[in-house]
Structure formats: structure tokens, C-alpha cells
Amino acid sequence: MKLCRANKILRMCRNAQSNSKDSDPLQCIFEQVKAHETFENVPTNDDKASSRNSSLPLSLSESPPDILNCLDDNSDIDPSYNPVEDSSSASSDDNDIVPKKRKRNKSQLKNRENESNPVLGVIEIDSPANETHATLMKREYWAMGSHNKKVAYLPSLVNIVEMKVSKQKVADESKQKFRMLTYKYHLQIDGNLIPTYKSCFQKTFDESSKFITNALLNKAAYTSGISGIS
């Protein structure tokens, strides 16, 4: 490096001697050396870029190794990493589940339909007034007027049957009840007795449950020979 610089200075001295006949050759050499040093000290584009990069912070000029490793697709996956599922997607999956419908017993559905109709599906008959069976039976019943006739008429539509099994099993023996009889209710339509439920029987004649129960107890007591409830 020093040899090259000396050769350049020697070459400039020779040029100064040949170009300057009247002027001082030392002065010409001094001026050319100074101009050459000034030209060498002027920064180039590469020097400017390197100086600019050196002045930038580390986060902008270069990427740390940890960041490069995170950006690398082939980086190792942490075995302890446990991703959390999106709650919104999980809730949407739960909403997609259709709850199963409870199967109902056909006999229970039929019983409910029968209870809703006081005459077991028979709605109307051919009559001048186009009245229902329930309305006709109710009118005939209340037309009796006499309390004794009503008490005698209602039990005639009910059959009293003895229970085959009189003991009902319960968890608490102190609450044990014994049923000796059961009642089967009927409605008389066109001379035929049609089975029905107590609730339908009660609605048809518009009587209270207590009144019907007392009439049936009187019938049971009369059958057994015990004085009944008036």
C-alpha cells in the first residue's frame, strides 16, 4: 500500500516538472498531492451505505437469530405447545347437535285425547237442535231434579270391580294404602255403555268429584249391606 502511494507521488513530481517551466516545481508537487488526498477522502456510495447501516439500531439493520428461527418454516416445534381451541367454533359445533326427542307412549297420548273429549270422540248426533251427546246427557240428568234420583243414576253408569291385588307396595310402610275396589266409568250413548274416565264422566254431568265419590260409596255400602253416606 505504501509502495503504491510512493509511486503515485513520484509520477506526480515528474508531471509537475514537465508541465511547469516557469513556476516552482515543489509548489506544483504539493498542490497535486493535496488534490489527490482530497479526492481519496471523498466518500463513495458504498461507504455511505455502510455508514448508514452502522448508525441504524440492531432491530432494523439485522434480524436477531431468535427472530430468524421463528420465521423459519423448518424450525423445530415445541413439544409442550398446546394450542387453545376457538370458543366460537366450539360453540357452533354444540349448536349443530340436534337434541333427541323423547318417545311418548302411544297409550298415554290416546288417553289424553280421550280425556279432552267428554264423550270419547262422539261429537254430534242427528237432532233438530244439532246438540252433542254430552249436552243431551247433561240436560237429562239435571232434569231429574231429585237428589235421590241423581245419587241412584250416577252409580248405575259405574261398575265396581274387586281388585285382584289389594296391596300396593310403597317405600314407606306408614303410608301403605289398601285398595279393595276399583271403579270403571261409562257414558250411555244410543243405549250403549261406552267406557270413559272419571274426569270425562265428571265434566259430562257437571258434578263435583266429591258428589260422585259419595254416590259410589253409597252403592258399595248398599251392596255390602253397610249403611252408606247420604
RAFEN-V634451 format. One record per pair of residues at least 24 apart in sequence whose C-alpha atoms are under 10 Angstrom apart, sorted by the first residue. I is the first residue (numbers start at 1). J is the second residue. Records with the same first field share a line. If there is no record, write none. Layout:
I=J + J
//
This chain:
8=33 + 36
9=33 + 36
12=36
111=196 + 197
114=196 + 197 + 200
115=196 + 197 + 198 + 199 + 200 + 201 + 203
116=199 + 200
117=196 + 200 + 203 + 204
118=187 + 196 + 197 + 198 + 199 + 200 + 201 + 202 + 203 + 204 + 205
119=186 + 187 + 188 + 189 + 194 + 195 + 196 + 197 + 200 + 201 + 203 + 204
120=187 + 194 + 195 + 196 + 197 + 200
122=189
125=190
133=187 + 188 + 189 + 190 + 204
134=187 + 188 + 189 + 200 + 201 + 203 + 204 + 205
135=204 + 205
136=189 + 204 + 205
137=187 + 188 + 189 + 204 + 205
138=203 + 204 + 205 + 206 + 207
139=204 + 205
140=205
141=204 + 205 + 206
142=205 + 206
147=230
148=215 + 230
150=211 + 212 + 215
151=211 + 212 + 214 + 215 + 216 + 218 + 219 + 230
152=215 + 216 + 218 + 219
153=215
154=185 + 186 + 187 + 201 + 205 + 211 + 212 + 215 + 216 + 219
155=183 + 185 + 186 + 212 + 213 + 214 + 215 + 216 + 217 + 218 + 219 + 220
156=185 + 186 + 215 + 216 + 219
157=184 + 185 + 186 + 187 + 188 + 193 + 194 + 195 + 201
158=182 + 183 + 184 + 185 + 186 + 187 + 193 + 195 + 196 + 198 + 201 + 216 + 219
159=183 + 184 + 185 + 186 + 216
160=184 + 185 + 216 + 219 + 220
181=220
183=216
//
